Amino acid sequence: MTQAARRRQPPITIRSARAVALLRRLATGGRSQVDIIEEALERMASQRKTLSEALTPVPPQAFDWEPARSNITSHVPDFDD
């Protein structure tokens, strides 16, 4: 990807206090906000599924819906202490 001069690139405006706080926290190591945002977007794009992957049926999962049986009623309390 060719990089244009910063002045010629379109600006991005973030109107989120949470995003600003996260950017401030992530930029403490000397990284620029631009690097952080670009890296996050590239990571999201690489993890995105293709349409065929998204439409592939997921194999059903078997769950044991019965709770574990408790045998607490079989214990007789010892009050002789």
PEGIBEL-V284438 format. One record per pair of residues at least 24 apart in sequence whose ideal C-beta (glycine too) atoms are under 7 Angstrom apart, sorted by the first residue. I is the first residue (numbers start at 1). J is the second residue. Records with the same first field share a line. If there is no record, write none. Layout:
I->J / J
This chain:
none
